[in-house]
Amino acid sequence: MSQQPPRSSQPGSDQPRPVIQPQPGIMEIALYQAGAATLSGRSDVLKLSSNENPFGASDKTREAVARAAHSMHRYPPTDHLRLRTAIAEAHGLDPDRIICGVGSDEIIHFLCQAYAGPGTEVLFTEHGFLMYRISALAAGATPIAAPERERTTDIDALIAAATDKTRLIFVANPNNPTGTMVTEDELARLAHAVPQALLVIDGAYAEYVSPDFDGGAGLVERLPNVVMTRTFSKIYGLGGLRVGWAYAAREIIDVLNRIRGPFNLSSLALEGAEAAVRDHAHLDHSRSENARLRDWLAAALAERGVPSDPSFANFILARFEDAATAAACDAMLRGEGIIVRLVGGYGLPDCLRITIGDEASCRRVAHVIGQFMAGRAAVAT
Ligand SMILES: *Cc1c(COP(=O)(O)O)cnc(C)c1O
């Protein structure tokens, strides 16, 4: 019996390369960089880089997920009826016009897969959420970024950038990473001006705006080409559970349901999200604490020479003199065990996005940035 030498598995060796190529656009996708979670050699890391709720999920949500663990050998329901009904009750919507996804990321993906493709364009703003570009490219469509005005969505620039190839326009309102927002009238004007496209209003931070802000649901009721997406990842504190949803015309929901995997949401996710949307106390507490601490942190940083735009979300975008200063401040924060988000990838290299944590966290981050700015002032004089 002749012995074969073991095949080399070193990359770049004589291994055969796959001949089959991916669809056009796929290799242009830059891998999404999530907010960092750890710093080597530290156990007391304060993570303010992913806009997570500092209070976590509500007790009722945790209990519901624990209960659901007893039946996780069963397949989950495919129609999500109980969750859709709970969402509809909480927001005063029609449950038949709701679709649930594995985070709103999956819904963004469904929209691009269903409505965009080679030869079409997907429009968003200069500092828009990175998933819009990724999902557009994954569908083979051409992503187009329109300029913003002073880090705020510019409706006229979006209208000017729209063409007869535009199929989808994504506007996060409030936007991430800027925290700024535009009015419902402005969004209606955009939807009217570009009737050949669907306007997707991403309401990931809608609950933070005010108790009565509808995130764009009213526009969905009035205009046939508006879709609203929402998530359980932010104010509900369920980023790890992966649940999002969208509200749209029945015809659009029907289209999206055809490409949705029948078991896309696990039974744990369904039970947890239903308990979360029924728990108004946790929602109200998270919203009011966020508003109080966001105002405090913005004022504290402004006093130390670090301005930010008025934010309607659960983070602020701290602005520095230039990119080098923002990077130096980030390095000092890391040295103190605090992780915030560098947003050069969003075209904002002179800024740091800081999630609003609990009170102790806000004080800690303000203290370190204050020390950083004082150190710079001392060098300058
Ligand atoms: C966080 C975020 C989402 C939510 O994504 P999920 O997939 O639901 O976790 C959507 N849009 C924007 C703008 C976000 O910042």
The ligand as an SDF file (V2000), in Angstrom:
LIG
                    3D

 15 15  0  0  0  0  0  0  0  0999 V2000
  -29.2770   49.4760   15.2940 C   0  0  0  0  0  0  0  0  0  0  0  0
  -29.9370   49.8730   14.0320 C   0  0  0  0  0  0  0  0  0  0  0  0
  -30.8280   49.0210   13.4170 C   0  0  0  0  0  0  0  0  0  0  0  0
  -31.2510   47.7540   14.0720 C   0  0  0  0  0  0  0  0  0  0  0  0
  -30.7050   46.6530   13.5390 O   0  0  0  0  0  0  0  0  0  0  0  0
  -31.2340   45.2410   14.0760 P   0  0  0  0  0  0  0  0  0  0  0  0
  -30.9020   44.3420   12.9400 O   0  0  0  0  0  0  0  0  0  0  0  0
  -32.7150   45.3670   14.2800 O   0  0  0  0  0  0  0  0  0  0  0  0
  -30.5000   44.9350   15.3250 O   0  0  0  0  0  0  0  0  0  0  0  0
  -31.4310   49.4200   12.2360 C   0  0  0  0  0  0  0  0  0  0  0  0
  -31.1630   50.6260   11.7130 N   0  0  0  0  0  0  0  0  0  0  0  0
  -30.3410   51.4820   12.3010 C   0  0  0  0  0  0  0  0  0  0  0  0
  -30.1220   52.8270   11.7090 C   0  0  0  0  0  0  0  0  0  0  0  0
  -29.6800   51.1300   13.4600 C   0  0  0  0  0  0  0  0  0  0  0  0
  -28.8320   51.9750   14.0460 O   0  0  0  0  0  0  0  0  0  0  0  0
  1  2  1  0
  2  3  1  0
  2 14  2  0
  3  4  1  0
  3 10  2  0
  4  5  1  0
  5  6  1  0
  6  7  2  0
  6  8  1  0
  6  9  1  0
 10 11  1  0
 11 12  2  0
 12 13  1  0
 12 14  1  0
 14 15  1  0
M  END
$$$$
